[in-house]
């Protein structure tokens, strides 16, 4: 297959690109850097582009058998009004431009990222793909993001919406940030730690994408989370154990709110997300449980 990936040099994008190249696909990666950060490969093409703007990069879209849309500014930052706009625009405008570039009758598949944040603060309720959206900023971003991607179906594309949980893997992602305080003996739960923590191992994230690329009967939303979510305090305890470090020092909720503002409040929320659509369609998770996943990543 000929596959185009927006955001293809990031933590997730690089892993997906490598796997697809290993499988023999032709991969075109779009990234914001002037030079490609991926290792050279005879079937890899790189295009530097600002995908939030229309441009020459769109000419590549019609040539593809599949599109994987991963672009989005990290949410792990202080949410000033200007940064919230960057979070929103990087997702919505890129997706809009990608769909606009599709021909009127597109025989292609679009795998477009969304997030578990779609469900807002879910409390103890299980969230499957049929659950409704939340009401906060991230939920609205996800709702608008999915709406833009869904317009590709009007052109004949098969659209898959990938609602990512927290992606855990080697060499980057959320775990790279989380490990430091634990390694210093300062790790622990956030707030009460009772909030649910939807997670997924990077290998399963990539595996599920590859599965859905060729599963022609699959379309619509899919939760990209492990089938066994955990509470945040249990995640902290198991991460500490994998690193052979204590996980005893909680970060008080008021500190999160005071220091990080709206982003801090979002970290105190949780979603008990279940990947029902993936499991019912036959995807088998390599890492359904957290402890083996962490052991593989940190080498504990």
MILOTOR-140451 format. One record per residue (C-alpha): residue number from 1; chain; x, y, z negated. Coordinates in steps of 0.001 Angstrom, whole numbers, padded with zeros to 6 digits. Each point is the difference from the previous one (the first is absolute). Example, Ala and Ser with C-alpha at 12.3 -4.5 7.8 and 13.67 -1.06 7.14 Angstrom:
<sites>
SITE, 1, A, 012300, -004500, -007800
SITE, 2, A, 001370, 003440, 000660
</sites>
This chain:
<sites>
SITE, 1, A, 000000, 000000, 000000
SITE, 2, A, 000944, 003632, 000460
SITE, 3, A, -000545, 001693, -003365
SITE, 4, A, 000321, 003655, -001005
SITE, 5, A, 000522, 000912, -003659
SITE, 6, A, -000414, 003485, -001428
SITE, 7, A, 002094, 000466, -003130
SITE, 8, A, 002012, -003007, 001065
SITE, 9, A, 003252, 000907, -001783
SITE, 10, A, -001421, 000311, -003527
SITE, 11, A, 000063, -002658, -002718
SITE, 12, A, -002998, -001897, 001402
SITE, 13, A, 000555, 000944, 003634
SITE, 14, A, 003581, -001259, 000081
SITE, 15, A, -001043, -003369, -001453
SITE, 16, A, -002844, -000365, 002518
SITE, 17, A, 002243, 001024, 002890
SITE, 18, A, 002639, -002575, -000945
SITE, 19, A, -002565, -002800, -000295
SITE, 20, A, -001600, 000804, 003368
SITE, 21, A, 003370, 000151, 001743
SITE, 22, A, 000899, -003372, -001535
SITE, 23, A, -003214, -001369, 001510
SITE, 24, A, 001020, 001199, 003464
SITE, 25, A, -002301, 003009, 000397
SITE, 26, A, 000941, 003265, 001721
SITE, 27, A, -000156, 002724, -002641
SITE, 28, A, -000156, 003760, 000470
SITE, 29, A, 000557, 001893, -003247
SITE, 30, A, -001038, 003610, -000573
SITE, 31, A, 001773, 001893, -002767
SITE, 32, A, 000647, 003547, -001144
SITE, 33, A, 003791, -000361, -000208
SITE, 34, A, 002126, 001021, 002946
SITE, 35, A, 001825, -003332, -000015
SITE, 36, A, -001414, -003480, -000585
SITE, 37, A, 000898, -001502, -003371
SITE, 38, A, -000682, -003555, 001180
SITE, 39, A, 002690, -002342, 001261
SITE, 40, A, 000299, -000032, 003827
SITE, 41, A, -001923, -002742, 001778
SITE, 42, A, -000505, -000642, 003739
SITE, 43, A, -003796, 000012, -000418
SITE, 44, A, -000159, 003058, -002252
SITE, 45, A, -000703, 003512, 001274
SITE, 46, A, 000015, 003080, -002208
SITE, 47, A, -001819, 003288, 000555
SITE, 48, A, 000545, 002991, -002283
SITE, 49, A, -003255, 001920, -000308
SITE, 50, A, -002225, 002059, -002255
SITE, 51, A, -003103, -002150, 000335
SITE, 52, A, -002176, 002598, -001718
SITE, 53, A, 000284, 001937, 003276
SITE, 54, A, -000990, -001082, 003506
SITE, 55, A, 003038, -000620, 002190
SITE, 56, A, 001856, -002157, 002481
SITE, 57, A, 000030, -002852, -002516
SITE, 58, A, -003691, -000596, 000766
SITE, 59, A, 000867, -001236, 003489
SITE, 60, A, 001351, -003185, -001586
SITE, 61, A, -003321, -000923, -001592
SITE, 62, A, -001819, -001214, 003125
SITE, 63, A, 002851, -002433, 000781
SITE, 64, A, -000442, -001999, -003224
SITE, 65, A, -001789, -003224, -000863
SITE, 66, A, -000170, 001008, -003667
SITE, 67, A, 000418, 003091, -002186
SITE, 68, A, 001026, 000015, -003663
SITE, 69, A, -000614, 003333, -001705
SITE, 70, A, 002121, 000426, -003147
SITE, 71, A, 000715, 003737, -000067
SITE, 72, A, -000756, 001908, -003200
SITE, 73, A, 001830, 002326, -002369
SITE, 74, A, 000769, -001670, -003342
SITE, 75, A, -002504, 000673, -002785
SITE, 76, A, 002771, -000335, -002608
SITE, 77, A, 000564, 003714, -000461
SITE, 78, A, -001455, 002981, -001817
SITE, 79, A, -003325, 000773, 001670
SITE, 80, A, 000157, 003698, 000753
SITE, 81, A, -002653, 001237, 002399
SITE, 82, A, 002577, 000099, 002812
SITE, 83, A, 001159, -003547, -000761
SITE, 84, A, -003579, -001298, -000095
SITE, 85, A, -000459, 001521, 003456
SITE, 86, A, 003131, -001825, 001170
SITE, 87, A, -001341, -003300, -001415
SITE, 88, A, -003282, 000543, 001830
SITE, 89, A, 001310, 001327, 003317
SITE, 90, A, 002743, -002607, 000377
SITE, 91, A, -002651, -002720, -000078
SITE, 92, A, -003050, 001505, 001657
SITE, 93, A, 001706, 001961, 002787
SITE, 94, A, 002335, -002855, 000961
SITE, 95, A, -002896, -002445, 000165
SITE, 96, A, -002111, 002453, 002009
SITE, 97, A, 002812, 000555, 002508
SITE, 98, A, 000633, -003737, 000289
SITE, 99, A, -003654, -000727, 000764
SITE, 100, A, -000244, 002939, 002405
SITE, 101, A, 002868, -001502, 002005
SITE, 102, A, -001841, -003278, 000570
SITE, 103, A, -001513, -000445, 003458
SITE, 104, A, -003791, 000095, 000325
SITE, 105, A, -000140, -003789, 000111
SITE, 106, A, 002740, -001305, -002251
SITE, 107, A, 000691, -003735, -000215
SITE, 108, A, 002149, 000304, -003073
SITE, 109, A, -000018, -000488, -003764
SITE, 110, A, 000597, 002816, -002482
SITE, 111, A, 001206, -000892, -003482
SITE, 112, A, -000314, 003217, -001968
SITE, 113, A, 001105, 000560, -003573
SITE, 114, A, -002295, 001111, -002790
SITE, 115, A, 000402, -000617, -003725
SITE, 116, A, -001587, -001564, -003063
SITE, 117, A, -000520, 003601, -001080
SITE, 118, A, -003042, -000122, 002294
SITE, 119, A, -001926, -001415, -002970
SITE, 120, A, 000887, 002791, -002439
SITE, 121, A, 000105, -000843, -003704
SITE, 122, A, -001632, -003418, -000021
SITE, 123, A, 000036, -000822, -003696
SITE, 124, A, -000439, -003756, -000495
SITE, 125, A, -002188, -000513, 003084
SITE, 126, A, 001370, -002293, 002689
SITE, 127, A, 000450, 001839, 003288
SITE, 128, A, -000400, -001926, 003236
SITE, 129, A, -000134, 001351, 003534
SITE, 130, A, -003747, 000648, -000300
SITE, 131, A, 000379, 002256, -003075
SITE, 132, A, -000623, 003700, 000486
SITE, 133, A, 002553, 002820, -000150
SITE, 134, A, 000959, 002051, -003034
SITE, 135, A, -000397, 003749, -000445
SITE, 136, A, 003533, 001299, -000631
SITE, 137, A, 002612, 001504, 002318
SITE, 138, A, 001665, -003264, 001047
SITE, 139, A, -003355, -001665, 000601
SITE, 140, A, -001007, 002847, 002321
SITE, 141, A, 003322, -000216, 001831
SITE, 142, A, -000516, -003733, 000535
SITE, 143, A, -003595, 000462, 001124
SITE, 144, A, 000945, 002634, 002588
SITE, 145, A, 003053, -002055, 001051
SITE, 146, A, -002125, -003069, 000663
SITE, 147, A, -002614, 002072, 001825
SITE, 148, A, 002628, 001279, 002444
SITE, 149, A, 001358, -003505, 000605
SITE, 150, A, -003493, -001396, 000461
SITE, 151, A, -000542, 002262, 003024
SITE, 152, A, 002339, -002288, 001960
SITE, 153, A, -002800, -002562, 000025
SITE, 154, A, -001988, 002369, 002220
SITE, 155, A, 002715, -000527, 002606
SITE, 156, A, -000141, -003771, -000288
SITE, 157, A, 002856, -000568, -002421
SITE, 158, A, -000183, -002558, -002794
SITE, 159, A, 000554, 002029, -003158
SITE, 160, A, 001369, -001416, -003253
SITE, 161, A, 000162, 002274, -003058
SITE, 162, A, 002736, -001050, -002427
SITE, 163, A, -000670, 001161, -003576
SITE, 164, A, 003447, -000309, -001575
SITE, 165, A, 000577, -000612, -003660
SITE, 166, A, 003349, 000890, -001600
SITE, 167, A, 002623, -001638, 002222
SITE, 168, A, 002776, -001822, -001871
SITE, 169, A, 003180, -000993, 001789
SITE, 170, A, 003768, 000196, 000065
SITE, 171, A, 001851, 003136, 000977
SITE, 172, A, -002646, 002669, -000410
SITE, 173, A, -003654, 000726, -000547
SITE, 174, A, -001677, 000544, -003348
SITE, 175, A, 002152, -002535, -001831
SITE, 176, A, 003199, 001896, 000788
SITE, 177, A, -001379, 002917, -002037
SITE, 178, A, -001546, -002125, -002745
SITE, 179, A, 003130, -002064, -000720
SITE, 180, A, 002191, 002834, -001273
SITE, 181, A, -001708, 000735, -003333
SITE, 182, A, -000267, -003734, -000716
SITE, 183, A, 003690, -000535, 000722
SITE, 184, A, 000718, 002777, -002511
SITE, 185, A, -002199, -001670, -002605
SITE, 186, A, -002625, 002751, 000294
SITE, 187, A, -002690, -001821, 001962
SITE, 188, A, -003547, -000661, -001081
SITE, 189, A, -003661, 000385, 000898
SITE, 190, A, -001535, 003226, 001276
SITE, 191, A, -002667, 001397, -002309
SITE, 192, A, -002078, -002770, -001537
SITE, 193, A, 001279, -002517, 002554
SITE, 194, A, -003527, -001385, 000321
SITE, 195, A, -000443, 001275, 003564
SITE, 196, A, 000133, -002647, 002737
SITE, 197, A, 003092, -000063, 002192
SITE, 198, A, -000585, -001198, 003590
SITE, 199, A, 003304, -001269, 001421
SITE, 200, A, 001347, -001996, 002924
SITE, 201, A, 003407, -001476, 000838
SITE, 202, A, 001560, 001496, 003131
SITE, 203, A, 000285, -003463, 001566
SITE, 204, A, -003760, -000489, -000285
SITE, 205, A, -000695, 003493, 001293
SITE, 206, A, 002030, -000726, 003129
SITE, 207, A, -001392, -003505, 000268
SITE, 208, A, -003583, 001233, -000164
SITE, 209, A, 000679, 002560, 002722
SITE, 210, A, 001435, -002645, 002306
SITE, 211, A, -002981, -002247, -000791
SITE, 212, A, -002521, 002721, 000897
SITE, 213, A, 001778, 001023, 003198
SITE, 214, A, -001092, -003245, 001648
SITE, 215, A, -003178, -000802, -001976
SITE, 216, A, -002369, 001274, 002663
SITE, 217, A, -003118, -000521, -002106
SITE, 218, A, 001303, 002283, -002773
SITE, 219, A, -000948, 003660, -000101
SITE, 220, A, -000978, 002631, -002556
SITE, 221, A, 001447, 000462, -003508
SITE, 222, A, 002406, -002452, -001639
SITE, 223, A, 001385, 000368, -003513
SITE, 224, A, 003763, -000469, 000126
SITE, 225, A, 000412, -001021, -003629
SITE, 226, A, 000989, -003210, -001758
SITE, 227, A, -002959, -002188, -001043
SITE, 228, A, 000983, 000280, -003670
SITE, 229, A, 000050, 003675, -001082
SITE, 230, A, 001377, 000825, -003439
SITE, 231, A, -000471, 002781, -002514
SITE, 232, A, 002712, 002628, -000010
SITE, 233, A, 001269, -001027, -003454
SITE, 234, A, 000416, -003594, 001226
SITE, 235, A, 001863, 001211, 003069
SITE, 236, A, 002347, 002004, -002257
SITE, 237, A, 000549, -003012, -002264
SITE, 238, A, 000758, -002357, 002888
SITE, 239, A, 002288, 002513, 001717
SITE, 240, A, 001896, 000450, -003258
SITE, 241, A, 000335, -003759, -000361
SITE, 242, A, 001254, -000394, 003576
SITE, 243, A, 002621, 002681, -000668
SITE, 244, A, 000796, -001414, -003478
SITE, 245, A, -000893, 003353, -001513
SITE, 246, A, -002609, 001060, -002592
SITE, 247, A, -003281, 001551, 001139
SITE, 248, A, -001081, 001610, -003242
SITE, 249, A, -000064, 003755, 000586
SITE, 250, A, -003311, 001187, 001427
SITE, 251, A, -000243, 003287, 001862
SITE, 252, A, -002866, 001845, -001722
SITE, 253, A, -002902, 001038, 002210
SITE, 254, A, 000262, 003637, -001041
SITE, 255, A, 003653, 000093, 001138
SITE, 256, A, -000938, -001390, 003417
SITE, 257, A, -002697, 002635, 000382
SITE, 258, A, 002167, 002819, -001315
SITE, 259, A, 003092, -000761, 002077
SITE, 260, A, -001520, -001375, 003209
SITE, 261, A, -003426, 001632, 000031
SITE, 262, A, -002504, -001520, 002415
SITE, 263, A, 002489, -002648, 001152
SITE, 264, A, 000568, -000984, -003625
SITE, 265, A, -003736, -000411, -000512
SITE, 266, A, -000168, -002239, 003060
SITE, 267, A, 002666, -002287, -001510
SITE, 268, A, -002238, -000520, -003013
SITE, 269, A, -002713, -001408, 002243
SITE, 270, A, -000153, -003520, 001345
SITE, 271, A, -001811, -002326, 002336
SITE, 272, A, -000635, -003713, -000420
SITE, 273, A, 000300, -000717, 003711
SITE, 274, A, -000635, -003485, 001419
SITE, 275, A, 001176, -000951, 003555
SITE, 276, A, -003174, -001890, 000819
SITE, 277, A, 000087, 000633, 003757
SITE, 278, A, 003571, -001271, 000359
SITE, 279, A, -000563, -003175, -001997
SITE, 280, A, -003360, -000770, 001634
SITE, 281, A, 001613, 000312, 003447
SITE, 282, A, 002736, -002460, -000923
SITE, 283, A, 003025, 002048, -000991
SITE, 284, A, 002103, -001883, -002571
SITE, 285, A, 001963, 002200, -002410
SITE, 286, A, 003619, -000863, -000640
SITE, 287, A, -000070, 001979, -003254
SITE, 288, A, -003500, -000082, -001524
SITE, 289, A, 001402, 000396, -003541
SITE, 290, A, 002089, 002867, -001352
SITE, 291, A, 002717, -001857, -001926
SITE, 292, A, 001407, -001965, 002971
SITE, 293, A, -000252, 003138, 002148
SITE, 294, A, 002055, 002062, -002454
SITE, 295, A, 002477, -002823, -000496
SITE, 296, A, 000636, -000149, 003750
SITE, 297, A, 000419, 003781, 000284
SITE, 298, A, 002211, 000766, -002998
SITE, 299, A, 001772, -003361, -000162
SITE, 300, A, -001049, -000678, -003573
</sites>
